[in-house]
Amino acid sequence: MRIAIVALGFSLALAMVACSKSGPSADEQARADSENERVQAEIEAFHARYRDAALRFLHATSSGDYAGAYALLAVSYRNMVPADAFAARLRTNRNLSREVDIKILGTSSQAGTTKARCVFGDLGLAELTFADTKGGPRISAITIGGMPALPAAN
């Protein structure tokens, strides 16, 4: 019984020591915050090229510049969908008829293709697929709310 009481007292003393540490010191917290800001800035810089490509595309579609928007698409898409079919379909697609803010939540890349999950303004969750080319990222697919937003090949 006496051993149990001593063990309990020792456990309580250890718990009090563990609880007395309230967290990292001010210097440790400042270093952690600085590192977090650095990593966040790197992520934002990586995402910027995809966000910029999507914003250029939306600017073109919202202003009725369908030829300009078509030129921003990946060759793989343009090989399957003619420019006139693309323009005809976009004239009725209200999801791409106005510019919205784009917030990229994350990206994943494999074999020259990058998928970006993002929030497409008030339209909600979207996924853009980009072909990574020497001239920069080119859009090859867009889904908004799980629905394809670009005209499909016939």
N, C-alpha and C positions, 0 to 999 in steps of 0.2 A: 504494500500500500504506500509505504513511504517512497519507494522508487517511482511509483506512478505519479505521486504528487510532485516530486522533483522533476520528472519528465514533463509534466504539465506546466510547471513553472518555467522550465527552460524553453518550451514551445511558445509560451506566451511572451517571454522576453524576446525571442527571435522574431515573432510576429510584430511586436512593438517596434523593433529596430527596422524591420522591413517597411512598416507603415510610416515610419518617421521620415523616410526619404520621399519628398513631395514631387520629384520629377527632375528633369535635367537642370543644370545650372543655367544661368542667363547666357553665359558664353557658349555652352553646348547647344542651347536652343537657337541662338543667333547663327551658329554654324549650320545647324540642321535646316533652318529657314532659308539661309543663303543657298545651300545645296539644292533644296527643293525648288527655289526660284530658278536656278541655273538649269535644272533638268526640265522644268516646265517651259522655259524659253527655248530649249533645244527641240522639244516636242512641237511647240508652236511654229518654229522655223521649218521643221520638216513638213508639217501639215500645210503650211502657207502656199506651197506650189499647187497643191490639189484644190485648196479653197479658191485660189486665184483663178485656176482653170475653170472651175464650176461657176464662179462669178462672171467671168468673161462670157461663158456660154449663156448664162441667164440674161446677161445684158443684151446679147445679140437676139435671143428669142423674144425677149420682152419688147424690143424695139422693132420687131418684124424683120430683122436682118437674118433671114433663114439661110442664105448662102454663107454668111459669116459664121453662123452657128454650125452649119454643116462642115465647114472647113476646120472647125475645132474638134471634130470627132475623130476617133481612131480609124485608121485605114481598114481594119478588119470590119468595122461597122459600115463604112462607106462602100466597101466591096459588096455588101449584101443588100443595102437599102439605097435606091437611087435618090438623088437630090430632090427631084420633083415630088416623089412620094413622101419624103421626109418633110418638106415644106407644107404639103397639103395636109398632112396629119397634125403638124404643129399649129396650124391656123385654128384648130379646134381644141387644142390641149390647153386648158386653162391653168394647169399646174405649172406650165412653163411660160405663161403669158405675162408674168411680172417678176421683178427682182425681189428676192427675199434674202434675209440674213442667213448665212450658212455657218453652223458651228460643228466642226469635226470632232467627233467623240473618240475615234480611234481608227487606225488603219492596219491592214495586214497585207503583206506583199509576198508574191511567189511567182517565179519564172517570168518576170517582166510585167506582171499585172498587179495592180494595187486596188484593194477594195477599201473604200472609206465609208464608215458608218457616221452619219451626221444628222443634225436637226436642220430641216429645210424650212426655217421660219415657222409660220403658223400652220404649214402643211404637215409638220411632224417629222417622224423618223424616216430617213431615206438612206439608200445605199447607192453609191456611185462606184462604178468599175472603171478604172483607168488603164490604158496601155502606157507603160513608161517608155517614152521614145527619146531619142537624142534631142529633139526639139521641145521636150517637156511632156507632161502628162496629157493624154488625149482621152476623152470620154468614150467608152464603148457600151456602157449600159447605165441606166438610171432607174431605180425603183423608188416610189414614194408610197409609203403606207403599204408596202408589199406588192404594189401594182407596177407593171412596167410603164415608164413615162415616155420612152422613146418608141417611135414606130418600129414594128417588127418587120423582118424580111418576109416578102410574099412567097 
